[in-house]
Every structure is written in C-alpha cells, then in structure tokens.
Amino acid sequence: ADCFFHTGRPAVTRCKQCGRPLCSECRHITKEGIFCSDKCAETMRVYMERLQQIEQQRALIEIQDETYLAELSE
C-alpha cells in the first residue's frame, strides 16, 4: 500500500488509531505506538485512559459483589 499522505511512496506501517498506511517520513512514533497525527495519538491516549477507568470500576464492582455474597453466606 502507498502512504496515505504521499501517493507513490510505499507504506512501512499503519496508524495505530485509524489504520492509515504511512511511509517512514509520516509516522509519528510515541511510547503508545505509531500514529499518523497528533490527533490520532491523543484519541488513543484518551481511549486508553477511559478503558483503564472502566477496568478499575469493574474490578471494584467484582470485589463488592464478592463481599456481598460472602456476607450472605455467613
């Protein structure tokens, strides 16, 4: 596939967020991955933060459920 931004240049990777094919010049490498733009990198960062919050909430609910069930069985 060709780079999304440079027709005729071969893509070496894809954006982690949107999947656009990217040449080596267009890729933005961050600790979170490779992106086509700061916007995609920020979108992924926000997504990962929200996912972590949801996972923490689920874990807390599981602990509360286990505690409640243990109290019922006493």
All heavy atoms as a GROMACS GRO file, in nm:
protein
  596
    1ALA      N    1   0.084  -0.119   0.000
    1ALA     CA    2   0.000   0.000   0.000
    1ALA      C    3   0.088   0.124   0.000
    1ALA      O    4   0.199   0.124   0.052
    1ALA     CB    5  -0.090   0.000   0.122
    2ASP      N    6   0.035   0.227  -0.057
    2ASP     CA    7   0.105   0.355  -0.058
    2ASP      C    8   0.073   0.434   0.068
    2ASP      O    9  -0.032   0.416   0.129
    2ASP     CB   10   0.062   0.440  -0.178
    2ASP     CG   11   0.123   0.392  -0.309
    2ASP    OD1   12   0.218   0.312  -0.306
    2ASP    OD2   13   0.074   0.435  -0.415
    3CYS      N   14   0.162   0.525   0.103
    3CYS     CA   15   0.141   0.617   0.215
    3CYS      C   16   0.014   0.698   0.191
    3CYS      O   17  -0.012   0.743   0.078
    3CYS     CB   18   0.262   0.710   0.228
    3CYS     SG   19   0.244   0.838   0.354
    4PHE      N   20  -0.064   0.717   0.293
    4PHE     CA   21  -0.188   0.795   0.283
    4PHE      C   22  -0.159   0.938   0.239
    4PHE      O   23  -0.236   0.999   0.164
    4PHE     CB   24  -0.259   0.796   0.419
    4PHE     CG   25  -0.387   0.874   0.420
    4PHE    CD1   26  -0.504   0.816   0.374
    4PHE    CD2   27  -0.390   1.004   0.467
    4PHE    CE1   28  -0.624   0.888   0.374
    4PHE    CE2   29  -0.509   1.076   0.469
    4PHE     CZ   30  -0.626   1.018   0.422
    5PHE      N   31  -0.047   0.994   0.283
    5PHE     CA   32  -0.014   1.134   0.255
    5PHE      C   33   0.075   1.152   0.133
    5PHE      O   34   0.084   1.262   0.080
    5PHE     CB   35   0.054   1.197   0.378
    5PHE     CG   36  -0.032   1.195   0.501
    5PHE    CD1   37  -0.009   1.103   0.602
    5PHE    CD2   38  -0.137   1.284   0.515
    5PHE    CE1   39  -0.088   1.101   0.716
    5PHE    CE2   40  -0.218   1.283   0.628
    5PHE     CZ   41  -0.193   1.191   0.728
    6HIS      N   42   0.145   1.047   0.090
    6HIS     CA   43   0.238   1.056  -0.022
    6HIS      C   44   0.211   0.943  -0.122
    6HIS      O   45   0.268   0.834  -0.110
    6HIS     CB   46   0.384   1.046   0.026
    6HIS     CG   47   0.426   1.155   0.116
    6HIS    ND1   48   0.443   1.137   0.252
    6HIS    CD2   49   0.454   1.285   0.090
    6HIS    CE1   50   0.481   1.252   0.305
    6HIS    NE2   51   0.488   1.343   0.210
    7THR      N   52   0.126   0.968  -0.218
    7THR     CA   53   0.097   0.869  -0.321
    7THR      C   54   0.226   0.831  -0.393
    7THR      O   55   0.307   0.916  -0.427
    7THR     CB   56  -0.005   0.925  -0.422
    7THR    OG1   57  -0.120   0.968  -0.350
    7THR    CG2   58  -0.044   0.822  -0.524
    8GLY      N   59   0.246   0.702  -0.408
    8GLY     CA   60   0.366   0.654  -0.475
    8GLY      C   61   0.476   0.611  -0.380
    8GLY      O   62   0.567   0.540  -0.420
    9ARG      N   63   0.467   0.652  -0.255
    9ARG     CA   64   0.566   0.608  -0.155
    9ARG      C   65   0.511   0.486  -0.084
    9ARG      O   66   0.398   0.485  -0.038
    9ARG     CB   67   0.592   0.715  -0.050
    9ARG     CG   68   0.683   0.823  -0.094
    9ARG     CD   69   0.730   0.901   0.028
    9ARG     NE   70   0.788   1.026  -0.016
    9ARG     CZ   71   0.819   1.124   0.065
    9ARG    NH1   72   0.796   1.114   0.194
    9ARG    NH2   73   0.872   1.235   0.019
   10PRO      N   74   0.592   0.383  -0.072
   10PRO     CA   75   0.543   0.263  -0.004
   10PRO      C   76   0.524   0.288   0.146
   10PRO      O   77   0.603   0.357   0.209
   10PRO     CB   78   0.653   0.160  -0.028
   10PRO     CG   79   0.774   0.237  -0.062
   10PRO     CD   80   0.729   0.367  -0.121
   11ALA      N   81   0.417   0.233   0.199
   11ALA     CA   82   0.390   0.242   0.342
   11ALA      C   83   0.476   0.140   0.415
   11ALA      O   84   0.498   0.029   0.366
   11ALA     CB   85   0.242   0.216   0.370
   12VAL      N   86   0.525   0.178   0.531
   12VAL     CA   87   0.605   0.088   0.614
   12VAL      C   88   0.531   0.044   0.740
   12VAL      O   89   0.571  -0.049   0.808
   12VAL     CB   90   0.742   0.150   0.652
   12VAL    CG1   91   0.825   0.175   0.527
   12VAL    CG2   92   0.723   0.280   0.729
   13THR      N   93   0.422   0.114   0.771
   13THR     CA   94   0.344   0.083   0.890
   13THR      C   95   0.205   0.145   0.875
   13THR      O   96   0.176   0.210   0.775
   13THR     CB   97   0.414   0.134   1.018
   13THR    OG1   98   0.349   0.082   1.133
   13THR    CG2   99   0.417   0.286   1.023
   14ARG      N  100   0.121   0.124   0.976
   14ARG     CA  101  -0.013   0.184   0.977
   14ARG      C  102  -0.034   0.256   1.110
   14ARG      O  103   0.022   0.218   1.212
   14ARG     CB  104  -0.121   0.077   0.961
   14ARG     CG  105  -0.124   0.018   0.822
   14ARG     CD  106  -0.244  -0.071   0.803
   14ARG     NE  107  -0.253  -0.116   0.666
   14ARG     CZ  108  -0.324  -0.056   0.571
   14ARG    NH1  109  -0.394   0.052   0.600
   14ARG    NH2  110  -0.326  -0.102   0.448
   15CYS      N  111  -0.118   0.358   1.106
   15CYS     CA  112  -0.154   0.431   1.227
   15CYS      C  113  -0.228   0.337   1.323
   15CYS      O  114  -0.319   0.266   1.281
   15CYS     CB  115  -0.244   0.550   1.191
   15CYS     SG  116  -0.305   0.643   1.333
   16LYS      N  117  -0.187   0.337   1.447
   16LYS     CA  118  -0.249   0.251   1.548
   16LYS      C  119  -0.395   0.286   1.573
   16LYS      O  120  -0.475   0.200   1.608
   16LYS     CB  121  -0.169   0.262   1.679
   16LYS     CG  122  -0.213   0.169   1.787
   16LYS     CD  123  -0.122   0.180   1.908
   16LYS     CE  124  -0.165   0.086   2.019
   16LYS     NZ  125  -0.075   0.097   2.134
   17GLN      N  126  -0.432   0.412   1.552
   17GLN     CA  127  -0.569   0.456   1.579
   17GLN      C  128  -0.660   0.439   1.458
   17GLN      O  129  -0.764   0.376   1.466
   17GLN     CB  130  -0.569   0.602   1.625
   17GLN     CG  131  -0.706   0.664   1.643
   17GLN     CD  132  -0.789   0.596   1.750
   17GLN    OE1  133  -0.738   0.538   1.844
   17GLN    NE2  134  -0.920   0.602   1.735
   18CYS      N  135  -0.622   0.495   1.344
   18CYS     CA  136  -0.714   0.498   1.229
   18CYS      C  137  -0.679   0.397   1.120
   18CYS      O  138  -0.760   0.372   1.031
   18CYS     CB  139  -0.721   0.638   1.169
   18CYS     SG  140  -0.570   0.690   1.083
   19GLY      N  141  -0.558   0.342   1.126
   19GLY     CA  142  -0.519   0.240   1.030
   19GLY      C  143  -0.465   0.292   0.898
   19GLY      O  144  -0.439   0.214   0.806
   20ARG      N  145  -0.446   0.422   0.885
   20ARG     CA  146  -0.391   0.477   0.760
   20ARG      C  147  -0.251   0.421   0.736
   20ARG      O  148  -0.168   0.417   0.827
   20ARG     CB  149  -0.382   0.628   0.766
   20ARG     CG  150  -0.513   0.698   0.761
   20ARG     CD  151  -0.494   0.847   0.772
   20ARG     NE  152  -0.621   0.916   0.757
   20ARG     CZ  153  -0.645   1.038   0.800
   20ARG    NH1  154  -0.550   1.106   0.862
   20ARG    NH2  155  -0.762   1.093   0.783
   21PRO      N  156  -0.221   0.385   0.610
   21PRO     CA  157  -0.084   0.343   0.578
   21PRO      C  158   0.009   0.464   0.578
   21PRO      O  159  -0.028   0.571   0.530
   21PRO     CB  160  -0.099   0.282   0.438
   21PRO     CG  161  -0.222   0.341   0.381
   21PRO     CD  162  -0.312   0.376   0.496
   22LEU      N  163   0.129   0.445   0.632
   22LEU     CA  164   0.223   0.556   0.649
   22LEU      C  165   0.362   0.520   0.598
   22LEU      O  166   0.411   0.408   0.623
   22LEU     CB  167   0.234   0.594   0.797
   22LEU     CG  168   0.104   0.632   0.866
   22LEU    CD1  169   0.125   0.638   1.016
   22LEU    CD2  170   0.052   0.762   0.813
   23CYS      N  171   0.429   0.615   0.534
   23CYS     CA  172   0.570   0.597   0.498
   23CYS      C  173   0.654   0.633   0.620
   23CYS      O  174   0.604   0.683   0.721
   23CYS     CB  175   0.607   0.684   0.378
   23CYS     SG  176   0.609   0.862   0.409
   24SER      N  177   0.783   0.609   0.611
   24SER     CA  178   0.871   0.634   0.726
   24SER      C  179   0.877   0.782   0.762
   24SER      O  180   0.901   0.818   0.877
   24SER     CB  181   1.010   0.579   0.700
   24SER     OG  182   1.065   0.638   0.583
   25GLU      N  183   0.853   0.870   0.667
   25GLU     CA  184   0.857   1.014   0.693
   25GLU      C  185   0.733   1.062   0.769
   25GLU      O  186   0.741   1.155   0.849
   25GLU     CB  187   0.868   1.090   0.562
   25GLU     CG  188   0.884   1.240   0.577
   25GLU     CD  189   0.895   1.310   0.444
   25GLU    OE1  190   0.960   1.257   0.353
   25GLU    OE2  191   0.836   1.419   0.431
   26CYS      N  192   0.620   0.998   0.746
   26CYS     CA  193   0.493   1.046   0.802
   26CYS      C  194   0.459   0.987   0.938
   26CYS      O  195   0.370   1.037   1.006
   26CYS     CB  196   0.379   1.015   0.706
   26CYS     SG  197   0.386   1.115   0.555
   27ARG      N  198   0.524   0.883   0.978
   27ARG     CA  199   0.487   0.818   1.104
   27ARG      C  200   0.532   0.902   1.224
   27ARG      O  201   0.641   0.957   1.226
   27ARG     CB  202   0.545   0.677   1.111
   27ARG     CG  203   0.695   0.674   1.110
   27ARG     CD  204   0.748   0.535   1.100
   27ARG     NE  205   0.893   0.545   1.091
   27ARG     CZ  206   0.973   0.444   1.079
   27ARG    NH1  207   0.924   0.322   1.076
   27ARG    NH2  208   1.103   0.463   1.073
   28HIS      N  209   0.443   0.913   1.321
   28HIS     CA  210   0.472   0.982   1.447
   28HIS      C  211   0.487   0.873   1.553
   28HIS      O  212   0.389   0.809   1.591
   28HIS     CB  213   0.358   1.077   1.486
   28HIS     CG  214   0.338   1.189   1.391
   28HIS    ND1  215   0.395   1.313   1.408
   28HIS    CD2  216   0.266   1.198   1.276
   28HIS    CE1  217   0.359   1.392   1.309
   28HIS    NE2  218   0.281   1.325   1.227
   29ILE      N  219   0.608   0.851   1.599
   29ILE     CA  220   0.635   0.743   1.694
   29ILE      C  221   0.627   0.799   1.836
   29ILE      O  222   0.694   0.897   1.869
   29ILE     CB  223   0.773   0.680   1.668
   29ILE    CG1  224   0.778   0.625   1.526
   29ILE    CG2  225   0.802   0.571   1.770
   29ILE    CD1  226   0.916   0.579   1.482
   30THR      N  227   0.543   0.737   1.917
   30THR     CA  228   0.529   0.775   2.058
   30THR      C  229   0.546   0.650   2.142
   30THR      O  230   0.553   0.539   2.088
   30THR     CB  231   0.390   0.836   2.087
   30THR    OG1  232   0.292   0.733   2.078
   30THR    CG2  233   0.357   0.948   1.990
   31LYS      N  234   0.548   0.666   2.274
   31LYS     CA  235   0.559   0.549   2.360
   31LYS      C  236   0.433   0.463   2.353
   31LYS      O  237   0.438   0.345   2.385
   31LYS     CB  238   0.591   0.589   2.504
   31LYS     CG  239   0.485   0.671   2.571
   31LYS     CD  240   0.527   0.709   2.712
   31LYS     CE  241   0.417   0.792   2.777
   31LYS     NZ  242   0.450   0.829   2.913
   32GLU      N  243   0.322   0.521   2.309
   32GLU     CA  244   0.197   0.445   2.298
   32GLU      C  245   0.183   0.373   2.165
   32GLU      O  246   0.099   0.287   2.149
   32GLU     CB  247   0.075   0.538   2.316
   32GLU     CG  248   0.056   0.591   2.456
   32GLU     CD  249   0.145   0.713   2.485
   32GLU    OE1  250   0.190   0.780   2.390
   32GLU    OE2  251   0.169   0.739   2.604
   33GLY      N  252   0.264   0.410   2.067
   33GLY     CA  253   0.257   0.345   1.936
   33GLY      C  254   0.292   0.440   1.824
   33GLY      O  255   0.345   0.548   1.846
   34ILE      N  256   0.258   0.400   1.702
   34ILE     CA  257   0.286   0.480   1.582
   34ILE      C  258   0.154   0.535   1.531
   34ILE      O  259   0.057   0.461   1.513
   34ILE     CB  260   0.355   0.394   1.474
   34ILE    CG1  261   0.489   0.343   1.528
   34ILE    CG2  262   0.375   0.474   1.347
   34ILE    CD1  263   0.557   0.242   1.439
   35PHE      N  264   0.152   0.667   1.504
   35PHE     CA  265   0.030   0.735   1.463
   35PHE      C  266   0.056   0.822   1.342
   35PHE      O  267   0.170   0.859   1.314
   35PHE     CB  268  -0.024   0.821   1.578
   35PHE     CG  269  -0.054   0.741   1.702
   35PHE    CD1  270   0.040   0.728   1.802
   35PHE    CD2  271  -0.175   0.677   1.716
   35PHE    CE1  272   0.014   0.653   1.916
   35PHE    CE2  273  -0.203   0.601   1.829
   35PHE     CZ  274  -0.108   0.589   1.928
   36CYS      N  275  -0.053   0.859   1.274
   36CYS     CA  276  -0.041   0.946   1.156
   36CYS      C  277  -0.044   1.094   1.195
   36CYS      O  278  -0.003   1.179   1.115
   36CYS     CB  279  -0.151   0.915   1.055
   36CYS     SG  280  -0.318   0.958   1.111
   37SER      N  281  -0.095   1.123   1.314
   37SER     CA  282  -0.108   1.263   1.355
   37SER      C  283  -0.115   1.273   1.507
   37SER      O  284  -0.139   1.174   1.576
   37SER     CB  285  -0.237   1.322   1.296
   37SER     OG  286  -0.350   1.257   1.350
   38ASP      N  287  -0.098   1.394   1.555
   38ASP     CA  288  -0.115   1.419   1.698
   38ASP      C  289  -0.259   1.392   1.741
   38ASP      O  290  -0.284   1.348   1.852
   38ASP     CB  291  -0.075   1.562   1.734
   38ASP     CG  292   0.074   1.587   1.720
   38ASP    OD1  293   0.152   1.489   1.726
   38ASP    OD2  294   0.113   1.704   1.704
   39LYS      N  295  -0.354   1.420   1.650
   39LYS     CA  296  -0.495   1.397   1.681
   39LYS      C  297  -0.521   1.249   1.707
   39LYS      O  298  -0.588   1.213   1.804
   39LYS     CB  299  -0.583   1.446   1.567
   39LYS     CG  300  -0.731   1.426   1.592
   39LYS     CD  301  -0.815   1.476   1.476
   39LYS     CE  302  -0.962   1.447   1.502
   39LYS     NZ  303  -1.046   1.488   1.389
   40CYS      N  304  -0.469   1.162   1.622
   40CYS     CA  305  -0.487   1.018   1.643
   40CYS      C  306  -0.418   0.972   1.771
   40CYS      O  307  -0.471   0.889   1.844
   40CYS     CB  308  -0.438   0.938   1.522
   40CYS     SG  309  -0.561   0.920   1.392
   41ALA      N  310  -0.299   1.025   1.798
   41ALA     CA  311  -0.228   0.989   1.921
   41ALA      C  312  -0.308   1.031   2.044
   41ALA      O  313  -0.320   0.954   2.140
   41ALA     CB  314  -0.089   1.054   1.922
   42GLU      N  315  -0.367   1.149   2.041
   42GLU     CA  316  -0.447   1.199   2.153
   42GLU      C  317  -0.575   1.117   2.169
   42GLU      O  318  -0.615   1.084   2.281
   42GLU     CB  319  -0.481   1.347   2.133
   42GLU     CG  320  -0.570   1.406   2.239
   42GLU     CD  321  -0.508   1.413   2.378
   42GLU    OE1  322  -0.385   1.392   2.392
   42GLU    OE2  323  -0.582   1.440   2.474
   43THR      N  324  -0.638   1.082   2.058
   43THR     CA  325  -0.759   0.999   2.062
   43THR      C  326  -0.729   0.866   2.129
   43THR      O  327  -0.805   0.818   2.214
   43THR     CB  328  -0.815   0.978   1.920
   43THR    OG1  329  -0.848   1.105   1.864
   43THR    CG2  330  -0.938   0.890   1.921
   44MET      N  331  -0.617   0.806   2.094
   44MET     CA  332  -0.577   0.678   2.154
   44MET      C  333  -0.546   0.694   2.302
   44MET      O  334  -0.583   0.611   2.383
   44MET     CB  335  -0.458   0.619   2.080
   44MET     CG  336  -0.409   0.487   2.137
   44MET     SD  337  -0.530   0.352   2.133
   44MET     CE  338  -0.528   0.310   1.961
   45ARG      N  339  -0.480   0.803   2.338
   45ARG     CA  340  -0.446   0.828   2.479
   45ARG      C  341  -0.574   0.838   2.562
   45ARG      O  342  -0.585   0.777   2.669
   45ARG     CB  343  -0.362   0.955   2.493
   45ARG     CG  344  -0.311   0.978   2.634
   45ARG     CD  345  -0.248   1.116   2.651
   45ARG     NE  346  -0.344   1.224   2.634
   45ARG     CZ  347  -0.438   1.258   2.722
   45ARG    NH1  348  -0.449   1.192   2.835
   45ARG    NH2  349  -0.522   1.358   2.699
   46VAL      N  350  -0.671   0.914   2.514
   46VAL     CA  351  -0.798   0.931   2.585
   46VAL      C  352  -0.871   0.797   2.594
   46VAL      O  353  -0.924   0.759   2.699
   46VAL     CB  354  -0.887   1.037   2.515
   46VAL    CG1  355  -1.028   1.037   2.571
   46VAL    CG2  356  -0.823   1.175   2.529
   47TYR      N  357  -0.871   0.721   2.485
   47TYR     CA  358  -0.935   0.589   2.484
   47TYR      C  359  -0.872   0.498   2.589
   47TYR      O  360  -0.943   0.431   2.666
   47TYR     CB  361  -0.922   0.527   2.345
   47TYR     CG  362  -0.961   0.382   2.340
   47TYR    CD1  363  -1.095   0.345   2.335
   47TYR    CD2  364  -0.865   0.282   2.344
   47TYR    CE1  365  -1.132   0.211   2.331
   47TYR    CE2  366  -0.901   0.149   2.342
   47TYR     CZ  367  -1.034   0.114   2.335
   47TYR     OH  368  -1.070  -0.018   2.333
   48MET      N  369  -0.740   0.495   2.595
   48MET     CA  370  -0.671   0.408   2.691
   48MET      C  371  -0.699   0.451   2.834
   48MET      O  372  -0.716   0.366   2.922
   48MET     CB  373  -0.521   0.406   2.663
   48MET     CG  374  -0.485   0.344   2.528
   48MET     SD  375  -0.548   0.177   2.504
   48MET     CE  376  -0.448   0.086   2.619
   49GLU      N  377  -0.706   0.582   2.860
   49GLU     CA  378  -0.739   0.630   2.994
   49GLU      C  379  -0.880   0.586   3.034
   49GLU      O  380  -0.902   0.540   3.146
   49GLU     CB  381  -0.731   0.783   3.000
   49GLU     CG  382  -0.590   0.837   3.006
   49GLU     CD  383  -0.586   0.989   3.008
   49GLU    OE1  384  -0.694   1.054   3.009
   49GLU    OE2  385  -0.475   1.044   3.007
   50ARG      N  386  -0.974   0.601   2.943
   50ARG     CA  387  -1.112   0.561   2.972
   50ARG      C  388  -1.124   0.411   2.992
   50ARG      O  389  -1.197   0.364   3.080
   50ARG     CB  390  -1.205   0.608   2.860
   50ARG     CG  391  -1.222   0.757   2.859
   50ARG     CD  392  -1.314   0.802   2.750
   50ARG     NE  393  -1.328   0.947   2.751
   50ARG     CZ  394  -1.380   1.017   2.652
   50ARG    NH1  395  -1.424   0.956   2.544
   50ARG    NH2  396  -1.389   1.147   2.660
   51LEU      N  397  -1.053   0.334   2.911
   51LEU     CA  398  -1.054   0.189   2.926
   51LEU      C  399  -1.000   0.150   3.063
   51LEU      O  400  -1.058   0.064   3.131
   51LEU     CB  401  -0.970   0.125   2.815
   51LEU     CG  402  -0.962  -0.026   2.816
   51LEU    CD1  403  -1.100  -0.089   2.798
   51LEU    CD2  404  -0.868  -0.074   2.707
   52GLN      N  405  -0.892   0.213   3.107
   52GLN     CA  406  -0.835   0.184   3.238
   52GLN      C  407  -0.935   0.218   3.349
   52GLN      O  408  -0.951   0.143   3.446
   52GLN     CB  409  -0.706   0.262   3.258
   52GLN     CG  410  -0.633   0.226   3.386
   52GLN     CD  411  -0.501   0.299   3.399
   52GLN    OE1  412  -0.480   0.405   3.340
   52GLN    NE2  413  -0.411   0.243   3.476
   53GLN      N  414  -1.006   0.330   3.336
   53GLN     CA  415  -1.107   0.368   3.436
   53GLN      C  416  -1.218   0.263   3.442
   53GLN      O  417  -1.262   0.224   3.550
   53GLN     CB  418  -1.166   0.505   3.402
   53GLN     CG  419  -1.071   0.619   3.422
   53GLN     CD  420  -1.126   0.750   3.367
   53GLN    OE1  421  -1.230   0.754   3.301
   53GLN    NE2  422  -1.055   0.860   3.394
   54ILE      N  423  -1.264   0.218   3.327
   54ILE     CA  424  -1.370   0.117   3.322
   54ILE      C  425  -1.323  -0.013   3.386
   54ILE      O  426  -1.397  -0.076   3.463
   54ILE     CB  427  -1.416   0.094   3.177
   54ILE    CG1  428  -1.494   0.216   3.128
   54ILE    CG2  429  -1.502  -0.032   3.164
   54ILE    CD1  430  -1.519   0.217   2.978
   55GLU      N  431  -1.201  -0.055   3.357
   55GLU     CA  432  -1.148  -0.178   3.416
   55GLU      C  433  -1.136  -0.166   3.568
   55GLU      O  434  -1.165  -0.262   3.640
   55GLU     CB  435  -1.012  -0.212   3.353
   55GLU     CG  436  -1.024  -0.260   3.210
   55GLU     CD  437  -0.891  -0.278   3.141
   55GLU    OE1  438  -0.786  -0.233   3.194
   55GLU    OE2  439  -0.890  -0.337   3.031
   56GLN      N  440  -1.097  -0.049   3.617
   56GLN     CA  441  -1.089  -0.028   3.761
   56GLN      C  442  -1.227  -0.033   3.824
   56GLN      O  443  -1.245  -0.091   3.932
   56GLN     CB  444  -1.021   0.106   3.791
   56GLN     CG  445  -0.873   0.107   3.761
   56GLN     CD  446  -0.811   0.246   3.772
   56GLN    OE1  447  -0.881   0.346   3.782
   56GLN    NE2  448  -0.679   0.251   3.768
   57GLN      N  449  -1.326   0.025   3.757
   57GLN     CA  450  -1.463   0.021   3.809
   57GLN      C  451  -1.516  -0.122   3.812
   57GLN      O  452  -1.582  -0.161   3.908
   57GLN     CB  453  -1.554   0.110   3.723
   57GLN     CG  454  -1.528   0.258   3.741
   57GLN     CD  455  -1.603   0.344   3.641
   57GLN    OE1  456  -1.658   0.295   3.544
   57GLN    NE2  457  -1.602   0.474   3.665
   58ARG      N  458  -1.488  -0.198   3.708
   58ARG     CA  459  -1.532  -0.337   3.704
   58ARG      C  460  -1.469  -0.418   3.816
   58ARG      O  461  -1.536  -0.500   3.880
   58ARG     CB  462  -1.498  -0.401   3.570
   58ARG     CG  463  -1.589  -0.361   3.459
   58ARG     CD  464  -1.554  -0.434   3.332
   58ARG     NE  465  -1.642  -0.392   3.225
   58ARG     CZ  466  -1.619  -0.414   3.098
   58ARG    NH1  467  -1.510  -0.478   3.060
   58ARG    NH2  468  -1.703  -0.372   3.006
   59ALA      N  469  -1.340  -0.396   3.840
   59ALA     CA  470  -1.271  -0.468   3.947
   59ALA      C  471  -1.333  -0.434   4.082
   59ALA      O  472  -1.352  -0.522   4.166
   59ALA     CB  473  -1.122  -0.435   3.945
   60LEU      N  474  -1.365  -0.308   4.103
   60LEU     CA  475  -1.426  -0.265   4.228
   60LEU      C  476  -1.564  -0.329   4.246
   60LEU      O  477  -1.598  -0.377   4.354
   60LEU     CB  478  -1.438  -0.112   4.232
   60LEU     CG  479  -1.499  -0.052   4.358
   60LEU    CD1  480  -1.418  -0.089   4.482
   60LEU    CD2  481  -1.509   0.099   4.344
   61ILE      N  482  -1.642  -0.333   4.140
   61ILE     CA  483  -1.774  -0.396   4.146
   61ILE      C  484  -1.762  -0.544   4.177
   61ILE      O  485  -1.838  -0.598   4.258
   61ILE     CB  486  -1.851  -0.372   4.014
   61ILE    CG1  487  -1.891  -0.225   4.004
   61ILE    CG2  488  -1.974  -0.462   4.004
   61ILE    CD1  489  -1.943  -0.184   3.868
   62GLU      N  490  -1.664  -0.612   4.117
   62GLU     CA  491  -1.643  -0.754   4.146
   62GLU      C  492  -1.610  -0.776   4.293
   62GLU      O  493  -1.661  -0.868   4.356
   62GLU     CB  494  -1.532  -0.810   4.057
   62GLU     CG  495  -1.573  -0.832   3.914
   62GLU     CD  496  -1.460  -0.885   3.828
   62GLU    OE1  497  -1.361  -0.938   3.884
   62GLU    OE2  498  -1.472  -0.876   3.706
   63ILE      N  499  -1.525  -0.690   4.349
   63ILE     CA  500  -1.488  -0.702   4.491
   63ILE      C  501  -1.612  -0.679   4.578
   63ILE      O  502  -1.636  -0.753   4.674
   63ILE     CB  503  -1.376  -0.601   4.526
   63ILE    CG1  504  -1.245  -0.644   4.460
   63ILE    CG2  505  -1.360  -0.589   4.677
   63ILE    CD1  506  -1.136  -0.540   4.467
   64GLN      N  507  -1.691  -0.578   4.544
   64GLN     CA  508  -1.812  -0.550   4.620
   64GLN      C  509  -1.910  -0.667   4.611
   64GLN      O  510  -1.972  -0.706   4.711
   64GLN     CB  511  -1.878  -0.422   4.569
   64GLN     CG  512  -1.799  -0.298   4.603
   64GLN     CD  513  -1.852  -0.174   4.534
   64GLN    OE1  514  -1.929  -0.181   4.438
   64GLN    NE2  515  -1.809  -0.058   4.582
   65ASP      N  516  -1.924  -0.725   4.492
   65ASP     CA  517  -2.014  -0.840   4.475
   65ASP      C  518  -1.967  -0.959   4.557
   65ASP      O  519  -2.048  -1.027   4.622
   65ASP     CB  520  -2.024  -0.879   4.327
   65ASP     CG  521  -2.107  -0.781   4.244
   65ASP    OD1  522  -2.174  -0.694   4.304
   65ASP    OD2  523  -2.103  -0.793   4.120
   66GLU      N  524  -1.837  -0.985   4.555
   66GLU     CA  525  -1.783  -1.098   4.631
   66GLU      C  526  -1.803  -1.077   4.781
   66GLU      O  527  -1.837  -1.170   4.853
   66GLU     CB  528  -1.634  -1.116   4.598
   66GLU     CG  529  -1.608  -1.168   4.458
   66GLU     CD  530  -1.462  -1.166   4.420
   66GLU    OE1  531  -1.376  -1.129   4.504
   66GLU    OE2  532  -1.433  -1.200   4.304
   67THR      N  533  -1.782  -0.955   4.825
   67THR     CA  534  -1.802  -0.922   4.967
   67THR      C  535  -1.948  -0.942   5.005
   67THR      O  536  -1.979  -1.002   5.109
   67THR     CB  537  -1.758  -0.778   4.996
   67THR    OG1  538  -1.621  -0.762   4.958
   67THR    CG2  539  -1.775  -0.743   5.143
   68TYR      N  540  -2.038  -0.896   4.923
   68TYR     CA  541  -2.182  -0.908   4.949
   68TYR      C  542  -2.223  -1.056   4.954
   68TYR      O  543  -2.294  -1.098   5.046
   68TYR     CB  544  -2.261  -0.834   4.841
   68TYR     CG  545  -2.409  -0.848   4.855
   68TYR    CD1  546  -2.478  -0.783   4.957
   68TYR    CD2  547  -2.482  -0.928   4.766
   68TYR    CE1  548  -2.616  -0.796   4.971
   68TYR    CE2  549  -2.619  -0.941   4.778
   68TYR     CZ  550  -2.685  -0.875   4.880
   68TYR     OH  551  -2.822  -0.889   4.894
   69LEU      N  552  -2.175  -1.135   4.857
   69LEU     CA  553  -2.209  -1.276   4.856
   69LEU      C  554  -2.151  -1.350   4.977
   69LEU      O  555  -2.214  -1.440   5.033
   69LEU     CB  556  -2.160  -1.342   4.727
   69LEU     CG  557  -2.234  -1.295   4.599
   69LEU    CD1  558  -2.167  -1.353   4.476
   69LEU    CD2  559  -2.380  -1.331   4.606
   70ALA      N  560  -2.031  -1.311   5.018
   70ALA     CA  561  -1.970  -1.373   5.136
   70ALA      C  562  -2.051  -1.340   5.261
   70ALA      O  563  -2.070  -1.426   5.349
   70ALA     CB  564  -1.826  -1.325   5.152
   71GLU      N  565  -2.099  -1.218   5.270
   71GLU     CA  566  -2.182  -1.180   5.386
   71GLU      C  567  -2.314  -1.255   5.387
   71GLU      O  568  -2.363  -1.292   5.493
   71GLU     CB  569  -2.207  -1.029   5.382
   71GLU     CG  570  -2.083  -0.946   5.414
   71GLU     CD  571  -2.106  -0.797   5.397
   71GLU    OE1  572  -2.217  -0.755   5.353
   71GLU    OE2  573  -2.012  -0.720   5.424
   72LEU      N  574  -2.370  -1.282   5.271
   72LEU     CA  575  -2.496  -1.356   5.263
   72LEU      C  576  -2.479  -1.501   5.308
   72LEU      O  577  -2.571  -1.559   5.366
   72LEU     CB  578  -2.550  -1.354   5.119
   72LEU     CG  579  -2.613  -1.225   5.071
   72LEU    CD1  580  -2.659  -1.242   4.927
   72LEU    CD2  581  -2.730  -1.185   5.158
   73SER      N  582  -2.363  -1.557   5.280
   73SER     CA  583  -2.341  -1.698   5.313
   73SER      C  584  -2.302  -1.721   5.459
   73SER      O  585  -2.292  -1.834   5.503
   73SER     CB  586  -2.235  -1.757   5.221
   73SER     OG  587  -2.109  -1.694   5.244
   74GLU      N  588  -2.280  -1.614   5.533
   74GLU     CA  589  -2.242  -1.628   5.676
   74GLU      C  590  -2.359  -1.665   5.763
   74GLU      O  591  -2.470  -1.644   5.742
   74GLU     CB  592  -2.178  -1.499   5.728
   74GLU     CG  593  -2.044  -1.473   5.668
   74GLU     CD  594  -1.983  -1.341   5.717
   74GLU    OE1  595  -2.049  -1.264   5.790
   74GLU    OE2  596  -1.870  -1.314   5.680
   0.00000   0.00000   0.00000
